[in-house]
């Protein structure tokens, strides 16, 4: 949709006392995330490791498990053209960054 600049926008609430592991997936065109901590210790696992509040931008073709630990957070996921794939498997090589 032109109104969203051809991105799908999803808000996800995640909360756990220990660690939560979601469904493995791939981003054919990349992804832009905004992480908002609701608990001071909450963290989301990104392509560069664990992080609290802030932005991440995994590149095209990257794949991972969505993971959260130590509390609650909200993440806004912006997917170019709304594309997500569930064909990638854990252990597959990540694409080269340019």
C-alpha distances in whole Angstrom, upper triangle without the diagonal:
4,5,6,6,5,7,8,11,14,17,21,24,27,31,34,37,38,35,32,31,27,26,26,23,22,19,18,16,18,17,17,19,21,24,25,29,30,34,35,36,33,31,28,29,27,28,30,32,32,31,30,28,26,23,23,21,22,22,20,22,24,25,26,27,26,29,30,34,36,34,31,27,24,21,18,16,13,12,11,9,10,13,16,20,23,25,27,30,32,34,32,32,29,28,30,28,28
4,5,5,6,9,11,13,16,19,23,26,29,33,36,39,40,37,34,33,30,29,29,25,24,21,20,17,19,18,18,20,21,24,26,30,31,35,36,37,34,32,30,30,28,29,31,33,33,31,31,28,26,23,23,21,23,22,21,24,25,27,28,29,28,31,32,35,37,35,32,29,25,22,19,17,14,14,12,10,12,16,19,22,26,28,29,32,34,36,34,34,30,29,30,28,28
4,6,7,9,10,11,15,17,21,24,27,31,34,37,38,36,33,32,29,29,29,26,25,21,21,19,20,18,17,19,19,23,24,27,29,32,34,35,32,31,28,30,28,29,31,32,32,30,29,26,24,22,22,21,23,23,22,25,26,27,28,29,27,30,30,34,35,33,30,26,23,21,17,16,13,14,13,12,13,17,20,23,27,29,30,33,34,37,35,35,32,30,31,29,29
4,5,6,7,8,12,14,18,21,24,27,31,34,35,32,30,29,26,25,25,22,21,18,18,16,16,14,13,15,16,19,21,24,26,29,31,32,29,27,25,26,24,25,27,29,28,26,26,23,21,18,19,17,19,20,19,22,22,23,25,25,23,26,27,30,32,30,27,23,20,17,13,12,9,10,10,10,10,14,17,20,23,26,27,30,31,33,31,31,28,27,28,26,26
4,6,9,10,14,17,20,24,26,30,33,36,36,34,31,30,27,26,26,23,21,17,17,14,15,14,13,16,17,20,22,26,28,31,32,33,30,28,26,26,24,24,26,29,29,27,27,24,21,18,19,17,18,18,17,20,21,23,25,26,24,27,28,32,34,32,29,25,22,19,15,14,10,10,8,9,11,14,17,20,24,26,26,30,31,33,31,30,27,25,26,24,24
4,7,10,13,16,19,23,25,29,32,36,35,32,30,28,25,24,24,20,18,15,14,12,13,12,13,16,18,21,23,27,29,32,33,33,30,28,25,26,23,24,26,28,28,27,27,25,22,19,19,17,18,17,16,18,20,21,23,24,23,26,27,31,33,32,29,25,22,19,15,13,10,8,6,5,7,10,14,17,21,23,23,27,28,30,28,28,25,23,25,23,23
4,6,10,13,16,19,22,25,28,32,32,29,26,25,22,21,21,17,16,12,13,10,11,9,10,12,14,17,20,23,25,28,29,30,26,24,21,22,20,20,23,25,25,24,24,22,19,16,16,14,15,15,14,16,17,18,20,21,19,22,24,27,30,28,25,22,18,15,12,9,6,5,4,5,6,9,11,15,18,21,21,24,26,28,26,26,23,22,23,22,22
4,7,10,13,17,19,23,26,29,29,27,24,22,19,18,19,16,15,12,13,12,12,10,11,12,14,16,18,22,23,26,28,28,25,23,20,21,19,20,23,24,24,23,23,21,19,17,16,15,15,16,15,17,17,18,19,19,17,20,22,25,28,26,23,20,16,13,10,8,6,5,7,7,5,8,10,14,17,19,20,23,24,27,26,26,23,22,25,23,24
4,7,10,14,16,20,23,27,27,24,22,21,18,18,19,16,16,14,16,14,13,10,10,10,11,13,15,18,20,23,25,25,22,20,18,19,18,20,22,23,22,21,20,18,17,14,15,14,15,17,17,18,18,18,19,19,16,19,19,23,25,23,20,16,13,10,7,6,5,7,9,10,8,11,12,16,18,21,22,24,25,28,27,27,24,24,26,24,25
4,6,10,13,16,20,23,24,21,19,18,15,15,17,15,16,14,16,16,14,11,11,10,11,12,14,16,17,20,23,23,19,18,16,17,17,19,21,22,21,19,18,17,16,15,15,15,16,18,18,19,18,17,17,16,14,16,16,20,22,20,17,14,10,8,6,5,7,8,12,13,10,12,12,15,17,20,21,23,23,26,26,26,24,24,26,25,27
4,7,10,13,17,20,21,19,17,17,15,16,18,17,18,16,19,19,17,13,12,10,9,10,11,13,14,17,19,20,16,16,14,16,16,19,21,21,19,18,16,15,15,14,15,16,17,20,20,21,20,19,18,17,13,15,14,18,19,17,13,10,7,6,5,6,9,11,15,16,13,15,15,18,19,23,23,24,24,27,27,28,25,26,28,26,28
4,6,10,13,17,18,16,13,13,11,13,15,15,17,16,20,20,17,14,13,11,11,10,10,12,12,15,18,18,14,14,12,14,15,18,20,19,17,16,15,14,15,15,15,16,17,20,21,21,19,18,16,14,11,12,11,14,16,14,11,8,6,5,7,8,11,13,17,18,15,17,15,17,18,21,21,22,22,25,26,27,24,26,28,27,29
4,7,10,14,15,14,12,13,12,15,17,18,20,20,23,23,21,17,16,13,12,10,10,10,9,12,15,15,12,12,11,14,16,19,21,19,17,16,14,14,15,16,17,19,19,23,24,24,22,20,18,15,12,12,10,12,14,11,7,6,5,7,9,11,15,17,21,22,19,20,19,21,20,24,24,24,24,27,28,29,26,28,30,29,31
4,7,11,12,10,8,10,10,13,16,17,19,20,23,24,21,18,17,14,13,11,11,10,10,11,14,13,9,10,9,12,14,18,19,17,15,14,13,14,16,16,17,19,19,23,24,24,21,19,16,13,10,9,7,9,10,8,6,6,6,8,11,13,17,18,22,24,21,21,19,21,20,23,23,23,21,24,26,27,25,27,29,28,31
4,7,9,9,8,11,12,15,18,20,22,23,27,27,24,21,20,17,16,13,12,10,9,9,12,11,8,10,10,13,16,20,21,18,15,15,13,15,17,19,19,22,22,26,27,27,24,22,18,15,12,10,7,8,8,5,4,6,9,11,15,16,20,22,26,28,24,25,23,24,23,26,25,25,23,26,28,29,27,30,32,31,34
4,5,6,6,10,12,16,18,20,23,25,28,29,26,23,23,19,19,15,15,13,12,10,13,11,9,10,11,13,17,20,21,18,15,15,14,17,19,21,21,24,23,27,29,28,25,22,19,15,13,10,7,6,6,5,7,9,12,14,18,19,23,25,28,30,27,27,24,25,24,27,25,24,22,25,27,29,27,30,32,31,35
4,7,9,12,15,19,21,23,26,28,31,32,29,26,26,22,21,18,17,14,13,11,13,10,9,11,13,15,19,22,22,19,16,16,15,18,21,23,23,26,26,30,31,31,27,25,21,18,16,12,9,7,5,6,9,12,15,17,21,23,26,28,32,34,31,31,28,28,27,29,28,27,24,27,29,30,29,32,34,33,37
4,7,10,14,17,19,22,24,26,30,31,28,26,25,22,22,18,18,15,15,13,14,11,10,11,12,13,17,20,20,17,14,15,15,18,21,23,22,25,24,28,30,29,25,23,19,16,14,11,8,5,5,8,11,13,16,18,22,23,26,28,31,33,30,30,27,27,25,28,26,24,21,24,26,28,27,30,32,31,35
4,7,10,14,15,18,21,22,26,27,24,22,22,19,19,16,17,15,15,14,15,12,10,9,10,10,14,17,17,14,12,14,14,17,19,21,20,22,21,24,26,25,22,19,15,12,11,7,6,4,7,9,11,12,15,16,19,20,23,24,28,30,27,26,23,23,21,24,22,20,18,20,23,24,23,26,28,28,31
4,7,10,12,15,18,20,24,25,22,20,21,18,18,16,17,15,16,15,17,14,11,11,10,10,13,16,18,15,13,15,15,18,19,20,19,21,20,23,24,23,20,17,13,10,8,5,5,6,9,10,11,12,14,14,17,17,21,22,25,27,24,23,20,20,18,21,20,18,16,19,21,23,22,25,27,27,31
4,7,9,12,15,17,21,22,20,18,19,17,18,16,18,17,18,18,20,17,14,12,10,10,12,14,17,14,13,15,16,19,20,20,18,19,18,21,22,20,17,14,10,6,6,5,7,9,12,13,14,14,15,15,17,17,20,20,23,25,22,21,17,17,15,17,16,15,13,16,18,20,19,22,25,25,28
4,7,9,12,15,18,20,18,16,18,16,17,16,18,18,19,19,21,19,16,14,11,11,13,15,17,16,15,17,18,19,20,19,18,18,17,19,20,18,16,12,9,6,5,6,9,12,15,15,14,14,14,13,15,14,17,17,21,22,19,18,14,14,12,15,14,13,12,16,17,19,18,21,24,24,28
4,6,10,13,16,18,17,16,18,17,19,18,21,21,22,23,25,23,19,17,14,13,14,15,19,18,17,19,20,22,22,21,19,19,16,18,18,16,14,11,8,6,7,9,12,15,19,19,18,17,17,15,17,15,17,16,19,20,17,15,12,11,8,11,11,11,11,14,15,18,17,19,23,23,27
4,7,11,13,16,15,14,17,16,19,19,22,22,24,24,26,24,20,18,14,13,13,13,17,16,17,19,21,22,22,20,18,17,14,16,15,13,11,7,5,4,7,10,13,17,20,21,20,19,19,17,18,15,17,16,18,19,17,14,11,9,7,9,7,7,7,11,11,14,13,16,19,20,24
4,7,10,12,11,12,15,15,18,18,21,23,25,26,27,25,22,19,15,14,13,13,16,17,18,19,21,22,21,19,16,15,12,13,12,10,9,5,6,7,8,12,15,19,22,23,21,20,19,16,16,13,15,12,15,16,13,11,7,6,5,7,6,8,9,12,11,13,12,14,17,18,21
4,6,9,8,10,13,14,18,19,22,24,26,27,29,27,23,20,17,15,13,12,16,17,18,20,22,22,21,18,15,13,10,10,9,6,6,4,7,9,11,14,17,21,25,25,24,21,20,17,17,13,14,11,12,14,12,9,6,5,6,7,6,9,10,12,11,12,10,11,14,15,18
4,6,5,6,10,12,16,17,21,23,26,27,28,27,24,21,17,15,13,12,16,17,19,19,21,21,19,16,13,11,8,8,6,5,6,6,9,11,12,16,18,22,26,26,24,21,19,16,15,11,11,8,9,11,9,7,5,6,9,10,9,12,14,15,13,14,11,11,14,14,16
4,6,9,12,15,19,21,24,27,29,31,32,31,27,24,21,19,16,15,18,20,22,23,25,25,22,19,16,13,10,9,5,5,7,9,12,15,16,19,22,26,29,29,28,25,23,19,18,14,13,9,9,10,10,6,6,7,10,10,10,14,16,17,14,14,12,11,13,14,15
4,7,10,13,17,20,23,26,29,31,31,30,27,24,21,19,16,15,18,21,22,22,24,23,21,17,14,11,9,7,4,6,9,11,14,17,17,20,23,26,30,30,28,24,22,18,16,13,11,7,6,8,9,7,8,10,14,14,14,17,19,20,17,16,13,12,14,13,14
4,7,10,14,16,20,23,25,27,28,27,24,21,17,16,13,12,14,17,19,18,20,20,17,13,11,7,6,4,4,6,7,9,12,14,14,17,20,23,26,26,24,21,19,16,14,11,9,7,7,10,10,8,9,11,14,15,14,17,17,18,16,15,12,11,13,11,13
4,7,10,13,16,19,22,24,25,24,21,18,14,14,11,11,14,16,17,16,17,16,14,11,8,6,5,7,7,10,9,10,12,14,12,15,17,21,24,23,21,18,16,12,10,7,6,5,7,10,9,9,9,12,14,16,15,18,18,20,18,18,14,14,15,14,15
4,7,10,13,17,19,22,22,22,19,16,13,14,11,12,14,15,16,14,15,14,11,7,6,4,7,9,11,13,12,13,14,15,13,16,17,20,23,22,20,16,14,10,8,6,5,7,8,12,11,12,12,15,18,20,19,21,21,22,21,21,17,17,18,15,17
4,6,10,13,16,18,19,18,15,13,10,11,9,11,13,14,13,12,12,10,8,5,5,6,8,11,14,15,13,14,14,14,11,13,14,17,19,18,16,12,10,7,5,5,6,9,12,15,13,14,14,17,18,21,20,21,21,23,22,22,18,19,20,18,19
4,7,10,13,15,16,16,14,12,10,12,11,14,14,15,14,11,10,8,6,5,7,9,12,15,17,19,17,17,17,17,13,14,14,16,18,17,14,10,8,6,5,7,9,12,15,18,16,18,17,20,22,24,23,25,24,26,26,25,22,22,23,21,22
4,6,10,12,12,13,10,9,7,10,10,13,14,13,11,8,7,5,5,6,8,11,13,17,19,21,18,18,16,16,12,12,11,13,14,13,11,7,6,4,7,9,12,15,18,21,19,20,19,21,22,25,24,25,23,25,26,25,22,23,24,22,24
4,6,9,10,11,9,9,10,13,14,17,17,16,13,10,7,5,7,9,12,15,17,21,23,24,22,21,20,18,15,14,12,13,14,12,9,6,5,6,8,12,14,18,21,23,21,23,22,25,25,28,27,28,26,28,29,29,26,27,28,26,28
4,5,6,8,6,7,9,13,14,18,18,16,13,10,6,6,9,12,14,17,19,23,26,27,24,23,20,19,15,14,11,11,10,8,7,4,6,9,12,15,18,21,24,27,24,26,24,26,27,30,28,29,27,29,30,30,27,29,30,28,30
4,7,9,7,10,12,16,17,21,21,19,16,13,10,9,13,15,18,21,23,26,29,29,27,25,23,21,17,15,12,12,11,8,5,5,7,10,13,17,20,23,26,29,26,27,26,28,28,32,30,31,29,31,32,33,30,32,33,31,33
4,6,5,9,12,15,18,21,21,18,15,13,10,10,14,17,19,22,24,28,30,31,27,26,23,21,18,15,11,10,8,5,5,7,10,13,16,19,23,25,29,31,29,30,28,30,30,33,31,31,29,31,33,33,31,33,34,32,34
4,6,9,12,15,18,21,20,17,14,11,8,9,13,17,19,22,24,28,30,31,28,27,24,22,19,16,13,11,9,8,9,9,12,15,18,21,24,27,30,33,30,31,30,32,31,34,32,32,30,31,33,33,31,33,33,31,34
4,6,10,13,16,19,18,15,11,10,8,10,14,17,18,22,23,26,29,30,26,25,22,20,17,14,10,8,6,6,8,10,13,15,18,21,24,26,30,33,30,31,29,30,29,32,30,29,27,28,30,30,28,30,31,30,32
4,7,10,13,17,16,13,10,8,6,9,12,15,16,19,20,24,26,26,23,22,19,16,13,11,7,6,5,4,6,6,10,12,15,17,21,23,26,29,27,27,25,26,26,29,27,26,24,26,28,28,26,28,29,28,30
4,7,9,13,12,10,6,5,5,8,10,12,13,16,16,20,23,23,20,18,15,14,11,8,6,5,7,8,8,7,10,11,14,15,19,21,24,27,25,25,22,24,23,26,24,23,21,23,24,24,22,24,25,24,27
4,6,10,10,8,6,6,6,9,10,11,10,13,13,17,19,19,16,15,12,10,8,6,5,7,9,10,10,8,9,9,12,12,16,17,21,23,21,21,19,20,20,22,20,20,18,20,21,21,19,21,22,21,24
4,7,8,5,4,6,9,11,12,12,10,12,11,15,17,17,13,12,9,8,7,5,6,8,12,13,13,12,13,11,14,14,16,17,20,23,21,20,18,19,18,20,18,17,15,16,18,18,16,18,19,18,22
4,5,5,6,7,10,12,11,10,7,9,8,11,14,14,11,10,8,9,8,8,10,12,15,16,16,14,14,12,13,12,14,15,18,21,19,18,16,17,17,19,16,17,15,16,16,16,13,15,16,15,18
4,6,8,10,13,15,13,12,8,9,6,9,12,12,8,9,8,10,10,11,13,15,18,20,20,17,18,15,16,14,16,16,18,21,20,18,16,17,17,18,15,15,13,14,14,13,10,12,12,11,15
4,7,8,12,14,13,12,9,10,9,12,15,15,12,12,11,13,13,13,14,15,18,20,20,18,19,16,18,17,18,19,20,24,23,22,20,21,21,22,19,19,16,16,17,15,12,14,14,12,15
4,7,10,13,13,13,11,13,12,15,18,18,14,13,11,12,12,10,11,12,15,17,17,16,17,16,18,17,19,20,23,26,24,23,21,22,21,23,19,19,16,16,18,17,14,17,17,16,19
4,7,10,11,12,11,14,14,17,20,20,16,16,13,12,11,9,9,9,11,13,14,13,15,14,16,17,19,21,23,27,25,24,22,23,22,24,21,21,18,19,20,20,18,20,21,19,22
4,7,8,9,9,13,14,17,20,21,18,17,15,15,12,11,10,10,11,13,13,11,13,12,14,15,18,20,23,26,24,24,22,24,24,26,23,23,21,22,23,22,20,21,22,20,22
4,6,9,11,14,16,19,23,24,20,20,17,17,14,12,10,10,11,11,11,9,11,10,13,15,18,20,23,26,25,25,23,25,26,28,26,26,24,25,26,26,23,25,25,23,25
4,7,10,13,16,19,22,24,21,21,19,18,15,14,12,13,13,13,12,9,10,9,11,14,16,19,22,25,23,24,23,26,26,29,27,28,26,27,28,27,24,25,26,23,25
4,7,10,13,17,20,22,19,20,18,18,16,15,14,16,17,16,15,11,11,10,11,12,14,17,19,23,21,22,22,24,25,28,26,27,25,27,27,26,23,23,23,21,22
4,7,10,13,16,18,16,17,17,17,15,15,15,17,19,18,17,13,12,9,9,10,11,14,16,19,18,19,19,22,23,25,24,25,24,25,25,23,20,20,20,18,19
4,6,10,13,15,12,14,13,15,13,14,14,17,19,19,18,14,14,10,10,10,11,12,14,18,17,17,16,19,20,22,20,22,20,21,21,20,16,16,17,14,16
4,6,9,12,10,12,13,15,14,16,17,20,22,22,21,17,16,12,12,10,9,10,11,15,15,14,14,17,19,20,18,20,19,20,19,18,14,14,14,12,13
4,7,8,6,9,10,12,12,14,16,19,22,23,22,19,18,14,14,11,11,10,12,15,15,13,12,14,16,17,15,17,16,17,16,14,11,10,11,10,12
4,6,6,9,12,15,15,18,20,23,26,27,25,22,21,17,16,13,12,11,11,14,14,13,12,14,16,17,15,17,17,17,15,13,10,8,9,7,9
4,6,9,12,16,16,19,22,25,29,29,27,24,23,19,18,14,13,10,10,12,13,10,10,11,14,14,13,16,16,17,14,13,10,8,10,9,11
4,6,10,14,15,18,21,25,28,29,28,25,24,20,19,16,15,12,12,14,14,11,10,9,12,11,9,12,13,14,11,10,7,6,9,10,12
4,7,11,12,15,18,21,25,25,25,22,21,18,17,14,14,12,13,16,15,12,10,10,12,12,9,11,11,12,10,9,6,6,9,10,13
4,7,10,12,16,19,23,24,23,21,20,17,17,14,15,13,15,17,15,12,10,9,9,10,7,8,8,10,9,9,7,9,12,13,16
4,6,9,12,15,19,20,20,18,18,15,16,14,16,15,17,19,17,15,11,11,10,11,9,9,7,10,10,11,9,12,15,15,19
4,6,10,13,16,17,17,16,16,14,16,14,16,16,19,21,18,16,13,12,11,13,11,10,8,11,13,14,13,16,19,19,22
4,7,10,14,14,14,12,12,10,13,11,14,14,18,20,17,16,13,13,13,15,14,14,12,15,16,17,15,18,20,20,23
4,7,11,12,11,11,12,11,14,14,17,18,21,23,21,20,17,17,16,18,17,16,14,16,18,19,17,20,22,22,25
4,7,8,8,8,10,10,14,14,18,19,23,25,22,22,19,20,19,22,20,20,17,20,22,22,21,23,25,24,27
4,6,8,9,12,13,17,18,21,23,27,29,26,26,23,24,23,25,23,22,20,22,24,25,23,26,27,27,30
4,7,10,13,15,19,20,24,26,29,32,29,29,27,27,26,29,27,26,23,25,28,28,27,29,31,30,33
4,7,11,13,17,19,23,25,28,31,28,28,26,27,26,29,28,27,25,27,29,30,28,31,32,31,34
4,7,10,14,16,20,22,26,28,25,26,24,26,25,28,27,27,25,28,29,30,28,30,32,30,33
4,7,10,13,16,19,23,25,22,23,21,24,23,27,26,26,24,27,28,28,26,28,29,28,30
4,7,10,13,16,20,22,19,20,19,22,22,25,25,25,24,27,28,28,26,27,29,27,29
4,6,10,13,16,18,16,17,16,19,20,23,22,23,22,25,25,25,22,24,25,23,26
4,7,10,13,15,13,15,15,18,19,23,22,24,23,26,26,26,23,23,25,23,25
4,6,10,12,10,11,11,14,16,19,19,21,21,23,23,23,20,20,22,20,22
4,7,9,8,10,11,14,17,20,19,22,22,25,23,23,20,20,21,19,21
4,6,5,6,7,11,14,17,17,20,21,23,21,21,18,17,19,18,19
4,5,6,9,12,16,18,18,21,23,24,22,22,19,17,19,18,18
4,5,9,12,16,18,18,22,24,26,24,24,21,19,21,21,21
4,7,10,13,16,17,20,22,24,22,23,20,20,22,21,23
4,7,10,12,13,17,19,21,19,20,17,17,19,19,21
4,7,9,10,14,15,18,16,17,15,16,19,19,21
4,6,7,11,13,16,14,16,14,15,18,19,22
4,6,8,11,14,13,15,15,16,20,21,24
4,6,10,12,11,13,14,15,19,20,23
4,7,9,7,10,10,12,16,18,21
4,6,6,9,11,13,17,19,22
4,6,9,10,13,16,19,22
4,6,9,12,15,17,21
4,6,9,12,15,19
4,7,9,12,15
4,7,9,12
4,6,9
4,6
4
